[in-house]
Every structure is written in C-alpha cells, then in structure tokens.
Amino acid sequence: MLLIAALLAAAAALPFVLEVFSSLIQNAPPFPIPLPLIVVIGVAENLLLFGVIIGIGLLLARKMGLGAPLLEGWLYHEESPVTAQDSLKAGWIVGVAVGIVILGIVLVFAHRMPDLPFVKAATVPIWKRLLACFYGGVDEEILTRLFLLTLFAWLGLRFFQKQKARLSTTTFWIANVLAAVLFGLGHLPAASRVMQITPEVVLLALALNGIAAVPFGYLYWKRGLESAMIAHICADFILYVVGPTFL
C-alpha cells in the first residue's frame, strides 16, 4: 500500500516538475530513446527503489516501535498505539506551523534569490502545485523518515545501545538530525538546475529543510509515519499553494 501511494504521489508531481523545469527540457538535446520508454524506465526505477526502501524501513522500524502504526494496526488487526484522531490532529497542527515559519523566511529571501524554486513555482497553475504537495508528503517521508531516520536509529541502537531493547531519546535525536541534514542536502541537486549554488543557498537549504525535517521526525517517533506525512502535506500546501499569493 505504501508502494502504491509512493508511485501515485510521484506521478502527481510530474505536471509541476515539467512546468518548473520546462526551459531545461526545451533546451535539452534530443533523447536517444522514445519518451514513452523513458517513462516506463522511470516507473520501473521508482518501483524498485521504493520497494527496497519501504521493505527495509518497515522491517527495521518494527523492531524499534516505529513505522506506520495506523496502517499496520488496520492490516494486522492489532491495537494501534496511537489513534487516527491524534495522528491527524498532531500532523496538521505541526504542518501548518512549519509551513508558516518557512514561508516567512522564504519571503524574506525571495527578492534576493529570484531563482528559488518557490519563486518559480508561483507561475505554475494552482492545481499542479496542489498535486505536488503529495510527493513531499508521501515519497519524501518514506525516503527520509521511514528509511533514513529508521536506518540511523537502528544503527545507533545496534552499536551504542547493545544492552537496551528500546530506542533511547539520545539515539533518536542523533538519527533525526542526521536525517534532517541529508534531507536538506538532498534538495541541492534539483535547485542547482535553476539557480547557482552558493554557501548562502546551502545554509538556507539546511535551515529551511531542518525546520521541517526535525519536527516531522519527532512526529514519526511519537505518532507514526502517517502523522509525519500529513504534516509534510500541510506544510507544502502552505508553502506552494498559499505562499505564492504573498509574492
């Protein structure tokens, strides 16, 4: 189910991506293979990539009390440690708050960095921006929280908490910060397509994505992957659907 959601969310982001990077696509040399074949290859790559990271993430997460408690409780007919109401409420409150904070910071830098993806997104039709929110909320949360954060936490538990069966607070926060840093750096390759990467851009990427990734990681720990997904979708909605109105 997570794999299907990841593929659908990736497909939903395509209209937005094609619009933002339209100039690059138009100026690119002709593809050596037909476009339909490129799409098939892309789907196959995503199927393999997300199949592996979801499998590893769920396997390791279950050993530490992490994962997707609502989905797993429903599928396995087990009592979930969190309720759907608590997960939804925490997710949208944190997501809206994070979105407002990041939007305020981005608006300060918008006039100095007109090539920011956020600025370019303002020209994209609103329905494309809305669909793109699901990519961040589903695919990025699966990759960053379910896989990376879980992997770092498992490594910390295995090598530094050998006598403990449960994840300690210290181990979690180290894993959470590491995942947040990689999450921020992971946005730079896409940004480099539309703007020059300077030390200021790197610091801004780390700061903005850290503001989002750290609380999303905390939600993943306390409320589950579903809550982190909801928070990420709400934050992207504030940033990409509501935010451009203020430019």
C-alpha positions in Angstrom: 0.0 0.0 0.0 2.9 2.4 0.8 4.5 1.4 -2.5 1.3 2.2 -4.5 1.0 5.5 -2.6 4.6 6.4 -3.4 4.1 5.7 -7.2 0.9 7.7 -7.3 2.5 10.6 -5.5 5.5 10.6 -7.8 3.1 10.7 -10.8 1.1 13.5 -9.2 4.3 15.7 -9.1 5.1 15.3 -12.8 2.9 18.2 -14.1 4.6 20.5 -11.6 8.1 19.3 -12.3 7.6 19.6 -16.1 6.4 23.1 -15.7 9.2 24.3 -13.4 11.9 22.8 -15.5 10.3 23.4 -18.9 13.1 25.7 -20.1 15.7 23.0 -19.3 13.6 20.4 -21.1 13.1 22.5 -24.2 16.9 23.3 -24.4 18.0 19.7 -23.8 19.4 17.7 -26.6 17.0 15.1 -28.2 16.5 12.0 -26.2 18.2 8.9 -27.7 15.2 6.8 -26.9 11.5 7.5 -27.2 9.8 9.4 -24.4 7.2 6.6 -23.6 10.2 4.2 -23.0 11.8 6.8 -20.7 8.6 6.9 -18.7 8.4 3.1 -18.4 12.1 3.1 -17.2 11.4 5.8 -14.7 8.4 3.9 -13.3 10.4 0.7 -13.0 13.3 2.5 -11.2 10.8 4.0 -8.7 9.1 0.7 -8.2 12.5 -1.0 -7.4 13.8 1.9 -5.3 10.7 2.4 -3.2 10.1 -1.3 -2.9 13.5 -1.8 -1.4 13.5 1.2 1.0 9.9 0.5 2.2 10.8 -3.1 2.9 13.9 -2.3 4.8 12.3 0.6 6.6 9.3 -1.4 7.8 11.5 -4.3 8.8 13.8 -2.2 11.0 11.1 0.1 12.2 9.0 -2.7 13.7 11.9 -3.8 15.9 12.1 -0.3 17.5 8.4 0.6 17.8 8.5 2.9 14.8 6.7 2.6 11.5 3.2 3.2 10.3 1.1 2.2 13.4 -2.3 3.1 11.9 -1.8 1.2 8.7 -0.2 -1.8 10.4 -2.9 -1.9 13.1 -5.6 -2.0 10.5 -3.9 -4.6 8.3 -2.8 -6.9 11.1 -5.9 -6.4 13.3 -3.7 -5.1 16.1 -4.4 -2.3 18.5 -2.6 0.8 17.4 -0.5 2.7 20.0 -1.9 6.0 18.5 -5.4 6.9 17.4 -6.3 8.3 14.0 -7.6 11.4 15.5 -4.4 12.1 17.5 -2.3 11.4 14.4 -4.3 13.7 12.2 -4.6 16.5 14.7 -0.9 16.5 15.5 0.0 16.3 11.9 -1.9 19.2 10.6 -1.1 21.5 13.6 2.7 20.8 13.2 2.5 21.0 9.4 0.6 24.3 9.3 3.0 25.8 11.9 6.1 24.6 10.0 4.7 25.9 6.7 4.0 29.4 8.1 7.5 29.7 9.6 9.2 28.5 6.4 7.0 30.8 4.3 8.0 33.8 6.4 11.7 33.0 6.0 11.5 32.3 2.3 9.6 35.6 1.6 12.5 37.4 3.2 15.0 35.9 0.8 12.7 35.8 -2.3 13.8 39.3 -3.6 17.5 38.3 -3.2 17.1 34.9 -4.8 14.6 35.2 -7.7 15.6 31.8 -8.9 14.4 30.0 -5.8 12.2 27.1 -6.7 9.5 28.6 -4.5 9.5 31.8 -6.6 9.4 29.9 -9.9 6.6 27.8 -8.5 4.4 30.9 -8.3 3.9 30.9 -12.1 2.7 27.3 -12.0 -1.1 26.7 -12.1 -2.5 26.1 -8.7 -3.7 22.6 -9.4 -0.2 21.5 -10.3 1.1 23.0 -7.1 -1.6 21.2 -5.1 -0.7 17.8 -6.6 3.0 18.3 -6.0 2.3 18.5 -2.2 1.6 14.8 -2.2 5.1 14.0 -3.5 6.7 15.6 -0.5 4.2 14.2 2.0 4.4 10.6 0.7 7.6 9.9 -1.2 10.0 12.2 0.8 8.6 11.0 4.2 9.0 7.4 3.1 12.6 8.0 2.0 13.7 10.3 4.8 11.7 9.2 7.9 10.8 5.5 7.2 14.1 4.7 5.6 16.9 7.1 6.6 15.8 8.0 10.1 14.9 4.4 10.9 18.2 3.2 9.5 20.3 5.7 11.5 18.2 4.8 14.7 18.7 1.1 14.1 22.5 1.6 13.7 22.6 3.6 16.9 20.6 1.0 18.7 22.8 -1.8 17.4 26.2 -0.3 18.1 25.6 2.1 21.0 22.7 0.6 22.9 23.7 -3.0 22.9 22.1 -3.6 26.3 18.8 -1.9 25.5 15.9 -3.2 23.5 14.2 0.2 23.1 15.3 3.3 21.3 16.7 5.9 23.6 15.9 9.6 23.3 19.6 10.5 22.6 19.9 7.9 19.8 16.6 9.1 18.2 17.6 12.7 18.2 21.0 12.0 16.7 19.3 9.9 14.0 16.7 12.6 13.5 19.3 15.4 13.0 21.4 13.3 10.6 18.3 12.5 8.5 17.3 16.2 8.5 20.8 17.2 7.3 20.7 14.7 4.5 17.2 15.8 3.7 18.4 19.4 3.3 21.4 18.5 1.2 19.2 16.3 -1.0 17.4 19.3 -2.3 20.5 20.9 -3.7 20.9 18.9 -6.9 17.4 19.9 -8.1 18.0 23.5 -7.0 21.2 23.6 -9.0 19.2 23.1 -12.2 17.5 26.5 -11.8 20.0 28.6 -9.6 23.6 28.9 -8.7 24.6 27.0 -5.5 26.4 29.4 -3.2 27.2 29.0 0.5 24.2 31.1 1.3 22.0 28.8 -0.7 23.4 25.7 1.1 22.8 27.3 4.5 19.3 28.3 3.6 18.5 24.8 2.3 19.8 23.2 5.5 18.0 25.7 7.7 14.6 25.6 5.9 14.6 21.8 5.5 15.9 21.3 9.0 12.9 23.4 10.4 10.6 20.9 8.6 12.6 17.6 9.0 13.2 17.8 12.7 9.5 18.1 13.8 8.4 15.7 11.1 10.9 13.2 12.6 9.5 13.8 16.1 6.0 13.1 14.8 7.2 9.9 13.2 8.7 8.8 16.5 5.6 9.8 18.6 2.7 9.5 16.3 3.9 7.4 13.4 4.7 7.8 9.7 1.1 8.7 8.8 1.2 11.8 11.1 4.5 12.9 9.6 3.0 12.5 6.1 0.0 14.7 7.0 2.3 17.3 8.5 4.5 17.4 5.3 1.5 17.7 3.0 0.1 20.6 5.1 3.4 22.4 5.2 3.8 22.1 1.4 0.3 23.3 1.0 1.1 26.4 2.9 4.3 26.9 1.1 3.4 26.1 -2.5 -0.3 26.7 -2.7 -1.0 29.5 -0.3 2.5 31.0 -0.2 2.9 32.4 -3.8 -0.1 34.7 -3.1 2.2 36.8 -0.9 4.9 37.3 -3.6 
